[in-house]
């Protein structure tokens, strides 16, 4: 069996590549510890952390950014404030009067709650005298797509309570997920908030629900019918309270919550727009009573549940890229405004069952959303499939901002693999804005590529460290009473399935150094319940591994600790409970080397490109002036290190690049030319003291692609 160096991927949606300090799972602002005297009385373990102390001038509270922009403070008054930071804040000490309040934080805590000075003996609350933030620098958390293993038509919104609320098509009910983090949606709390009564006009084919908080209540819009898909219509339910997980019912006067125009035509994918004090409803529908084509419509509303006029057509499939699949389709309208307030309508085009499902763009160039001439259609799609990284059919999206409000993100569904049709999962990625104000979604990020979580989701300042692993494909192993299946969702386009019999097994020949390892198994389980395999190492029973169910062709990882006492080994996975498919295994040494991906560093004037040839399926291209990337790395032991950069440089002459450490140039790298499909290694020697360092790669002398960097002692 060939040994292949790969990159360690943990089978959770979100990981931190450091050992986090575990704190009690409490809401920090609910019951702070009151400390006698000032912060000199704090426990020694707190004092050993890094800190930033803000002295209030004459107790004057001034909102703003502090500590080189790392901490943002917003004062409600001189006694109360809240804060945001991308540092790993562990404690906040607030001094007021003779005493101080000590607030303790962990990863799950929200920073949206007001912190305040302690009350004195008479019950009065003094003004804040000073605030001290105690923090520990940790690595930025990362996640991989898909964020939901099975699902389509995603919709998400962040509410004022600091939680994200999410829903997607389930088909027979309305389910809402609640999570503090978007990257944690797969295992988030969920609740079925509405089930239709049987034998009603909306008890079947419940599609594309959307949640909107309007005037103190939640409204969920969805398409449904009585089982005849030719009768799909839009409906709405209204929450009983301001709680998104409260009970829902039809708005007063609405029969089964039906929303329609006087012409009452087929309709799906409805959404609401508030513009200049007026409500509008937009959806996808048929022009007549026969499924000839799906167009986009808009109509005025008198309130969130009542359409008050005839529909107006905004868009119909007209370009070639909108007409793939029969019938031709425009659907899934979503409104979004850019930072200056300009309004756009993003929609999905071509058949949702095809690999060519994609996003199009309408721009409001006039003042009246009901005027078709006020909308201008982009002649080209703005988000399309990328076969080079195995992403097909991206579409039907929603939008959200990061918890700290600094980033814009798109959430969308895509096909699980080429030709999978309506077998889809849910993904997300950050996007930017073009100079003309239009959204720039880029290209879909590959399945399994690590991305940094949305800003403010977790306080990470260090570049994630990805441990090197040994990778072994299941299709290259010995397969007994099972089948190797071609599948574009799997690594190298193949998986092993049909491990269905008591004597079925997949046995890997593993040639690695002896020692302790973490065995990582990439699997798919669509059974709707936990499944398992039995593991043996060199014929000895090593126990059982359990797989959670996230859907077929949705790949996740489980792990097991094993010891290899010889260099040549056989690791066998045998049938256990129910059925599971295998993609590959990875062996991660207990003391691995680490790699720092270029795309996960701080970037300036560079281009991130998707490619399956790179370690994390992305590379960074130095293609502009003043380009640079900067890694922030915690060195555990002082010494002399070898700095290695994996790169591609397709030119006739060598390129050079300066290495800048903690703001000072310390060396220079030389990149020899490489062939088109190969990677080279450039290296130099650097001295590093213990602690956190910034290591930057400056503008290259010519076009250069960087994959990752290693620091090896």
MOWO-V44677 format. One record per helix or strand. SS is the DSSP state (2 for helix, 1 for strand). FROM is the first residue (numbers start at 1). TO is the last residue. Records with the same first field share a line. If there is no record, write none. Layout:
SS = FROM-TO / FROM-TO
//
This chain:
1 = 4-7 / 14-15 / 33-36 / 50-55 / 64-66 / 71-75 / 80-85 / 89-96 / 99-104 / 115-116 / 119-119 / 125-125 / 130-135 / 139-139 / 142-144 / 148-148 / 155-158 / 164-167 / 171-171 / 174-179 / 189-194 / 204-214 / 217-225 / 233-239 / 248-249 / 258-259 / 267-275 / 278-286 / 293-303 / 306-307 / 312-315 / 328-337 / 343-349 / 358-364 / 375-377 / 383-383 / 386-386 / 391-401 / 408-415 / 424-433 / 439-440 / 450-452 / 462-462 / 466-473 / 478-480 / 483-486 / 494-497 / 505-511 / 515-525 / 531-537 / 540-547 / 551-564 / 568-575 / 581-589 / 594-597 / 602-604 / 607-610 / 618-622 / 628-635 / 639-648 / 655-661 / 664-671 / 680-688 / 691-697 / 704-712
2 = 39-41 / 44-47 / 57-59 / 185-187 / 229-231 / 255-257 / 320-322 / 372-374 / 387-389 / 474-476 / 491-493 / 598-600
//
